[in-house]
Amino acid sequence: MEKDLVEYIVKSLVDDPSSVQVNVVEGEKSTILELRVAPEDIGKVIGKHGRIAKAIRTVLQAATAKTGKHTVLEILD
């Protein structure tokens, strides 16, 4: 569910939605979502002063609040 949510949000932001990749790494108490986009779209995902990335992380935290698991979004180069 988290993967689909992040993919949907990021694909609507970038110019090249086909290059969006989300890899899920499961842990005992946390889930890490590794996000990769095209190099020219990285600025659109992060935003000025990291505002868009922070907003995506906030929506992700709200969506996973009931599960009790901590979810982390990492934006990779």
A tleap script that builds the chain and sets N, CA, C and O, in Angstrom:
source leaprc.protein.ff14SB
mol = sequence {
  NMET GLU LYS ASP LEU VAL GLU TYR ILE VAL
  LYS SER LEU VAL ASP ASP PRO SER SER VAL
  GLN VAL ASN VAL VAL GLU GLY GLU LYS SER
  THR ILE LEU GLU LEU ARG VAL ALA PRO GLU
  ASP ILE GLY LYS VAL ILE GLY LYS HIE GLY
  ARG ILE ALA LYS ALA ILE ARG THR VAL LEU
  GLN ALA ALA THR ALA LYS THR GLY LYS HIE
  THR VAL LEU GLU ILE LEU CASP
}
set mol.1.N position { 0.820 -1.183 0.000 }
set mol.1.CA position { 0.000 0.000 0.000 }
set mol.1.C position { 0.870 1.257 0.000 }
set mol.1.O position { 0.609 2.192 -0.757 }
set mol.2.N position { 1.901 1.282 0.844 }
set mol.2.CA position { 2.772 2.448 0.921 }
set mol.2.C position { 3.497 2.669 -0.393 }
set mol.2.O position { 3.658 3.802 -0.848 }
set mol.3.N position { 3.934 1.565 -1.001 }
set mol.3.CA position { 4.652 1.661 -2.268 }
set mol.3.C position { 3.771 2.287 -3.337 }
set mol.3.O position { 4.216 3.159 -4.083 }
set mol.4.N position { 2.522 1.842 -3.411 }
set mol.4.CA position { 1.591 2.370 -4.414 }
set mol.4.C position { 1.319 3.851 -4.183 }
set mol.4.O position { 1.226 4.624 -5.137 }
set mol.5.N position { 1.194 4.244 -2.933 }
set mol.5.CA position { 0.935 5.645 -2.597 }
set mol.5.C position { 2.096 6.533 -3.032 }
set mol.5.O position { 1.882 7.573 -3.653 }
set mol.6.N position { 3.311 6.132 -2.712 }
set mol.6.CA position { 4.482 6.926 -3.083 }
set mol.6.C position { 4.632 6.980 -4.601 }
set mol.6.O position { 4.919 8.039 -5.158 }
set mol.7.N position { 4.440 5.844 -5.273 }
set mol.7.CA position { 4.528 5.826 -6.738 }
set mol.7.C position { 3.522 6.774 -7.357 }
set mol.7.O position { 3.862 7.517 -8.278 }
set mol.8.N position { 2.295 6.762 -6.873 }
set mol.8.CA position { 1.243 7.611 -7.417 }
set mol.8.C position { 1.590 9.088 -7.258 }
set mol.8.O position { 1.456 9.864 -8.205 }
set mol.9.N position { 2.032 9.477 -6.069 }
set mol.9.CA position { 2.364 10.879 -5.806 }
set mol.9.C position { 3.541 11.326 -6.660 }
set mol.9.O position { 3.491 12.385 -7.286 }
set mol.10.N position { 4.598 10.523 -6.689 }
set mol.10.CA position { 5.815 10.918 -7.400 }
set mol.10.C position { 5.607 10.922 -8.908 }
set mol.10.O position { 6.113 11.811 -9.593 }
set mol.11.N position { 4.878 9.953 -9.435 }
set mol.11.CA position { 4.639 9.920 -10.878 }
set mol.11.C position { 3.855 11.137 -11.356 }
set mol.11.O position { 4.008 11.559 -12.502 }
set mol.12.N position { 3.023 11.701 -10.495 }
set mol.12.CA position { 2.278 12.894 -10.889 }
set mol.12.C position { 3.150 14.154 -10.830 }
set mol.12.O position { 2.770 15.188 -11.379 }
set mol.13.N position { 4.306 14.081 -10.175 }
set mol.13.CA position { 5.191 15.240 -10.046 }
set mol.13.C position { 6.256 15.324 -11.138 }
set mol.13.O position { 6.634 16.422 -11.546 }
set mol.14.N position { 6.735 14.194 -11.608 }
set mol.14.CA position { 7.911 14.168 -12.484 }
set mol.14.C position { 7.533 14.237 -13.967 }
set mol.14.O position { 6.385 14.004 -14.345 }
set mol.15.N position { 8.540 14.565 -14.800 }
set mol.15.CA position { 8.343 14.612 -16.248 }
set mol.15.C position { 8.419 13.226 -16.888 }
set mol.15.O position { 7.791 12.982 -17.919 }
set mol.16.N position { 9.189 12.318 -16.277 }
set mol.16.CA position { 9.385 10.969 -16.820 }
set mol.16.C position { 8.870 9.927 -15.823 }
set mol.16.O position { 9.659 9.341 -15.080 }
set mol.17.N position { 7.539 9.689 -15.800 }
set mol.17.CA position { 6.986 8.743 -14.810 }
set mol.17.C position { 7.449 7.301 -14.995 }
set mol.17.O position { 7.375 6.508 -14.056 }
set mol.18.N position { 7.923 6.951 -16.180 }
set mol.18.CA position { 8.362 5.569 -16.399 }
set mol.18.C position { 9.667 5.257 -15.669 }
set mol.18.O position { 10.001 4.087 -15.486 }
set mol.19.N position { 10.409 6.280 -15.250 }
set mol.19.CA position { 11.678 6.047 -14.564 }
set mol.19.C position { 11.532 5.961 -13.052 }
set mol.19.O position { 12.523 5.761 -12.349 }
set mol.20.N position { 10.319 6.106 -12.540 }
set mol.20.CA position { 10.090 6.060 -11.090 }
set mol.20.C position { 10.150 4.609 -10.620 }
set mol.20.O position { 9.434 3.749 -11.134 }
set mol.21.N position { 11.017 4.345 -9.629 }
set mol.21.CA position { 11.140 3.007 -9.052 }
set mol.21.C position { 11.095 3.126 -7.533 }
set mol.21.O position { 11.785 3.958 -6.945 }
set mol.22.N position { 10.279 2.290 -6.910 }
set mol.22.CA position { 10.196 2.258 -5.453 }
set mol.22.C position { 10.541 0.843 -5.008 }
set mol.22.O position { 9.886 -0.121 -5.406 }
set mol.23.N position { 11.579 0.727 -4.179 }
set mol.23.CA position { 12.005 -0.562 -3.646 }
set mol.23.C position { 11.646 -0.606 -2.160 }
set mol.23.O position { 11.944 0.334 -1.424 }
set mol.24.N position { 11.015 -1.682 -1.721 }
set mol.24.CA position { 10.578 -1.813 -0.327 }
set mol.24.C position { 11.541 -2.731 0.418 }
set mol.24.O position { 11.809 -3.852 -0.014 }
set mol.25.N position { 12.060 -2.237 1.553 }
set mol.25.CA position { 12.925 -3.031 2.426 }
set mol.25.C position { 12.203 -3.160 3.766 }
set mol.25.O position { 12.037 -2.177 4.488 }
set mol.26.N position { 11.777 -4.377 4.088 }
set mol.26.CA position { 11.018 -4.626 5.312 }
set mol.26.C position { 11.948 -4.942 6.472 }
set mol.26.O position { 12.916 -5.688 6.323 }
set mol.27.N position { 11.647 -4.372 7.617 }
set mol.27.CA position { 12.350 -4.685 8.845 }
set mol.27.C position { 11.343 -5.134 9.891 }
set mol.27.O position { 10.153 -5.246 9.595 }
set mol.28.N position { 11.799 -5.390 11.101 }
set mol.28.CA position { 10.884 -5.822 12.156 }
set mol.28.C position { 9.890 -4.736 12.536 }
set mol.28.O position { 8.682 -4.968 12.573 }
set mol.29.N position { 10.413 -3.548 12.817 }
set mol.29.CA position { 9.552 -2.462 13.266 }
set mol.29.C position { 9.485 -1.304 12.296 }
set mol.29.O position { 8.805 -0.313 12.564 }
set mol.30.N position { 10.181 -1.408 11.170 }
set mol.30.CA position { 10.165 -0.308 10.223 }
set mol.30.C position { 10.192 -0.813 8.794 }
set mol.30.O position { 10.604 -1.940 8.520 }
set mol.31.N position { 9.749 0.038 7.896 }
set mol.31.CA position { 9.765 -0.239 6.475 }
set mol.31.C position { 10.498 0.916 5.800 }
set mol.31.O position { 10.208 2.082 6.068 }
set mol.32.N position { 11.435 0.595 4.937 }
set mol.32.CA position { 12.172 1.623 4.210 }
set mol.32.C position { 11.748 1.566 2.753 }
set mol.32.O position { 11.788 0.510 2.121 }
set mol.33.N position { 11.343 2.713 2.228 }
set mol.33.CA position { 10.987 2.825 0.823 }
set mol.33.C position { 12.102 3.597 0.132 }
set mol.33.O position { 12.345 4.762 0.446 }
set mol.34.N position { 12.777 2.948 -0.806 }
set mol.34.CA position { 13.861 3.578 -1.542 }
set mol.34.C position { 13.311 4.067 -2.878 }
set mol.34.O position { 12.846 3.270 -3.692 }
set mol.35.N position { 13.364 5.363 -3.099 }
set mol.35.CA position { 12.795 5.983 -4.293 }
set mol.35.C position { 13.903 6.386 -5.247 }
set mol.35.O position { 14.860 7.053 -4.856 }
set mol.36.N position { 13.768 5.977 -6.501 }
set mol.36.CA position { 14.699 6.389 -7.556 }
set mol.36.C position { 13.896 7.035 -8.683 }
set mol.36.O position { 12.868 6.514 -9.115 }
set mol.37.N position { 14.393 8.182 -9.147 }
set mol.37.CA position { 13.782 8.875 -10.282 }
set mol.37.C position { 14.891 9.259 -11.255 }
set mol.37.O position { 16.074 9.098 -10.954 }
set mol.38.N position { 14.501 9.766 -12.421 }
set mol.38.CA position { 15.485 10.224 -13.396 }
set mol.38.C position { 16.270 11.399 -12.805 }
set mol.38.O position { 15.720 12.178 -12.026 }
set mol.39.N position { 17.544 11.532 -13.166 }
set mol.39.CA position { 18.370 12.609 -12.587 }
set mol.39.C position { 17.797 14.009 -12.784 }
set mol.39.O position { 17.958 14.867 -11.916 }
set mol.40.N position { 17.135 14.250 -13.902 }
set mol.40.CA position { 16.570 15.577 -14.145 }
set mol.40.C position { 15.296 15.839 -13.332 }
set mol.40.O position { 14.849 16.982 -13.241 }
set mol.41.N position { 14.716 14.799 -12.748 }
set mol.41.CA position { 13.491 14.950 -11.952 }
set mol.41.C position { 13.738 14.982 -10.450 }
set mol.41.O position { 12.795 15.169 -9.681 }
set mol.42.N position { 14.963 14.807 -10.021 }
set mol.42.CA position { 15.237 14.727 -8.580 }
set mol.42.C position { 14.859 16.023 -7.870 }
set mol.42.O position { 14.374 15.987 -6.739 }
set mol.43.N position { 15.071 17.151 -8.512 }
set mol.43.CA position { 14.720 18.434 -7.910 }
set mol.43.C position { 13.229 18.611 -7.727 }
set mol.43.O position { 12.789 19.262 -6.780 }
set mol.44.N position { 12.448 18.037 -8.625 }
set mol.44.CA position { 10.995 18.137 -8.519 }
set mol.44.C position { 10.455 17.311 -7.370 }
set mol.44.O position { 9.430 17.654 -6.782 }
set mol.45.N position { 11.138 16.228 -7.047 }
set mol.45.CA position { 10.702 15.366 -5.952 }
set mol.45.C position { 11.129 15.952 -4.604 }
set mol.45.O position { 10.396 15.852 -3.620 }
set mol.46.N position { 12.301 16.553 -4.562 }
set mol.46.CA position { 12.790 17.122 -3.305 }
set mol.46.C position { 12.164 18.493 -3.049 }
set mol.46.O position { 11.742 18.775 -1.927 }
set mol.47.N position { 12.098 19.343 -4.068 }
set mol.47.CA position { 11.501 20.666 -3.913 }
set mol.47.C position { 12.457 21.647 -3.250 }
set mol.47.O position { 13.541 21.274 -2.801 }
set mol.48.N position { 12.038 22.900 -3.198 }
set mol.48.CA position { 12.865 23.936 -2.575 }
set mol.48.C position { 12.950 23.680 -1.076 }
set mol.48.O position { 11.937 23.535 -0.392 }
set mol.49.N position { 14.169 23.629 -0.593 }
set mol.49.CA position { 14.456 23.390 0.829 }
set mol.49.C position { 13.844 22.083 1.332 }
set mol.49.O position { 13.615 21.937 2.533 }
set mol.50.N position { 13.575 21.126 0.430 }
set mol.50.CA position { 13.058 19.824 0.825 }
set mol.50.C position { 11.589 19.803 1.188 }
set mol.50.O position { 11.127 18.864 1.835 }
set mol.51.N position { 10.852 20.815 0.784 }
set mol.51.CA position { 9.440 20.906 1.181 }
set mol.51.C position { 8.568 19.808 0.585 }
set mol.51.O position { 7.709 19.259 1.276 }
set mol.52.N position { 8.773 19.481 -0.684 }
set mol.52.CA position { 7.943 18.445 -1.310 }
set mol.52.C position { 8.269 17.078 -0.711 }
set mol.52.O position { 7.367 16.286 -0.440 }
set mol.53.N position { 9.553 16.801 -0.504 }
set mol.53.CA position { 9.945 15.532 0.115 }
set mol.53.C position { 9.350 15.416 1.514 }
set mol.53.O position { 8.879 14.348 1.905 }
set mol.54.N position { 9.372 16.498 2.256 }
set mol.54.CA position { 8.801 16.490 3.607 }
set mol.54.C position { 7.290 16.251 3.556 }
set mol.54.O position { 6.743 15.534 4.394 }
set mol.55.N position { 6.625 16.850 2.578 }
set mol.55.CA position { 5.181 16.662 2.442 }
set mol.55.C position { 4.842 15.215 2.084 }
set mol.55.O position { 3.875 14.656 2.601 }
set mol.56.N position { 5.632 14.611 1.204 }
set mol.56.CA position { 5.411 13.200 0.842 }
set mol.56.C position { 5.604 12.316 2.069 }
set mol.56.O position { 4.825 11.391 2.301 }
set mol.57.N position { 6.636 12.600 2.847 }
set mol.57.CA position { 6.887 11.816 4.064 }
set mol.57.C position { 5.759 11.980 5.078 }
set mol.57.O position { 5.400 11.020 5.760 }
set mol.58.N position { 5.199 13.175 5.186 }
set mol.58.CA position { 4.092 13.416 6.110 }
set mol.58.C position { 2.853 12.631 5.702 }
set mol.58.O position { 2.194 12.030 6.550 }
set mol.59.N position { 2.533 12.630 4.416 }
set mol.59.CA position { 1.387 11.857 3.921 }
set mol.59.C position { 1.622 10.372 4.154 }
set mol.59.O position { 0.699 9.646 4.525 }
set mol.60.N position { 2.831 9.925 3.941 }
set mol.60.CA position { 3.183 8.524 4.150 }
set mol.60.C position { 3.024 8.128 5.616 }
set mol.60.O position { 2.494 7.058 5.915 }
set mol.61.N position { 3.476 8.980 6.525 }
set mol.61.CA position { 3.334 8.711 7.960 }
set mol.61.C position { 1.852 8.642 8.351 }
set mol.61.O position { 1.455 7.780 9.135 }
set mol.62.N position { 1.044 9.544 7.807 }
set mol.62.CA position { -0.382 9.541 8.123 }
set mol.62.C position { -1.060 8.273 7.595 }
set mol.62.O position { -1.951 7.727 8.247 }
set mol.63.N position { -0.645 7.812 6.433 }
set mol.63.CA position { -1.251 6.615 5.838 }
set mol.63.C position { -0.885 5.347 6.590 }
set mol.63.O position { -1.652 4.384 6.593 }
set mol.64.N position { 0.282 5.337 7.229 }
set mol.64.CA position { 0.735 4.129 7.919 }
set mol.64.C position { 0.600 4.223 9.434 }
set mol.64.O position { 1.118 3.364 10.148 }
set mol.65.N position { -0.071 5.226 9.931 }
set mol.65.CA position { -0.171 5.438 11.380 }
set mol.65.C position { -0.879 4.278 12.091 }
set mol.65.O position { -0.497 3.916 13.204 }
set mol.66.N position { -1.891 3.701 11.470 }
set mol.66.CA position { -2.654 2.624 12.113 }
set mol.66.C position { -1.884 1.318 12.212 }
set mol.66.O position { -2.171 0.496 13.081 }
set mol.67.N position { -0.908 1.116 11.332 }
set mol.67.CA position { -0.185 -0.161 11.336 }
set mol.67.C position { 0.798 -0.262 12.494 }
set mol.67.O position { 1.157 -1.364 12.908 }
set mol.68.N position { 1.236 0.882 13.022 }
set mol.68.CA position { 2.189 0.863 14.123 }
set mol.68.C position { 3.627 0.712 13.677 }
set mol.68.O position { 4.536 0.730 14.507 }
set mol.69.N position { 3.850 0.562 12.371 }
set mol.69.CA position { 5.200 0.453 11.838 }
set mol.69.C position { 5.709 1.825 11.447 }
set mol.69.O position { 4.943 2.671 10.985 }
set mol.70.N position { 6.987 2.043 11.629 }
set mol.70.CA position { 7.626 3.282 11.221 }
set mol.70.C position { 8.029 3.151 9.750 }
set mol.70.O position { 8.703 2.190 9.378 }
set mol.71.N position { 7.625 4.098 8.922 }
set mol.71.CA position { 7.942 4.053 7.503 }
set mol.71.C position { 8.883 5.205 7.149 }
set mol.71.O position { 8.633 6.355 7.509 }
set mol.72.N position { 9.954 4.885 6.448 }
set mol.72.CA position { 10.964 5.878 6.081 }
set mol.72.C position { 11.048 5.937 4.554 }
set mol.72.O position { 11.098 4.907 3.882 }
set mol.73.N position { 11.063 7.155 4.024 }
set mol.73.CA position { 11.240 7.345 2.580 }
set mol.73.C position { 12.639 7.883 2.335 }
set mol.73.O position { 13.008 8.945 2.837 }
set mol.74.N position { 13.417 7.133 1.555 }
set mol.74.CA position { 14.763 7.561 1.166 }
set mol.74.C position { 14.758 7.868 -0.318 }
set mol.74.O position { 14.340 7.043 -1.130 }
set mol.75.N position { 15.223 9.059 -0.672 }
set mol.75.CA position { 15.312 9.451 -2.073 }
set mol.75.C position { 16.759 9.247 -2.501 }
set mol.75.O position { 17.663 9.924 -2.011 }
set mol.76.N position { 16.971 8.305 -3.423 }
set mol.76.CA position { 18.317 7.938 -3.843 }
set mol.76.C position { 18.667 8.602 -5.164 }
set mol.76.O position { 17.795 8.895 -5.982 }
set mol.77.N position { 19.975 8.837 -5.361 }
set mol.77.CA position { 20.452 9.429 -6.619 }
set mol.77.C position { 20.420 8.410 -7.715 }
set mol.77.O position { 20.782 8.713 -8.851 }
savepdb mol mol.pdb
quit
